[in-house]
Amino acid sequence: MITVIDMLKTAAANYARYRQTRDEIANLPLDVALDLGIYPGDAERIAREAVYGKAA
């Protein structure tokens, strides 16, 4: 059974991964980001989908 503490730990870990991913994407040099087909302005959406999955 999953306890509330376990759920909070999981949520905190996911949020930390989201923030790190978002920050790394947002701080990519523009030429590198464009070469990868990433627009840095979409960092929040990309990170959210990477960590939490795509919303249905």
KAMO-V829697 format. One record per residue. SS is DSSP state (A for helix, B for strand, O for the rest). D_LAST is the distance of its C-alpha to the last C-alpha in Angstrom with 1 decimal. Layout:
ss=SS d_last=D_LAST
ss=SS d_last=D_LAST
This chain:
ss=O d_last=26.7
ss=O d_last=24.7
ss=O d_last=26.6
ss=A d_last=25.7
ss=A d_last=27.4
ss=A d_last=25.3
ss=A d_last=22.1
ss=A d_last=23.6
ss=A d_last=24.8
ss=A d_last=21.4
ss=A d_last=19.8
ss=A d_last=22.8
ss=A d_last=22.6
ss=A d_last=19.0
ss=A d_last=19.9
ss=A d_last=23.0
ss=A d_last=21.1
ss=A d_last=18.8
ss=A d_last=22.0
ss=A d_last=23.9
ss=A d_last=21.3
ss=A d_last=20.9
ss=A d_last=24.7
ss=A d_last=25.5
ss=A d_last=23.3
ss=A d_last=24.7
ss=O d_last=28.2
ss=O d_last=28.3
ss=O d_last=31.1
ss=A d_last=30.0
ss=A d_last=31.6
ss=A d_last=30.0
ss=A d_last=26.5
ss=A d_last=27.1
ss=A d_last=28.5
ss=O d_last=25.3
ss=O d_last=23.2
ss=O d_last=21.8
ss=O d_last=22.4
ss=A d_last=23.3
ss=A d_last=22.0
ss=A d_last=18.4
ss=A d_last=19.3
ss=A d_last=17.3
ss=A d_last=13.9
ss=A d_last=15.0
ss=A d_last=16.2
ss=A d_last=13.2
ss=A d_last=10.9
ss=A d_last=14.0
ss=A d_last=14.6
ss=A d_last=11.6
ss=O d_last=9.1
ss=O d_last=6.3
ss=O d_last=3.8
ss=O d_last=0.0
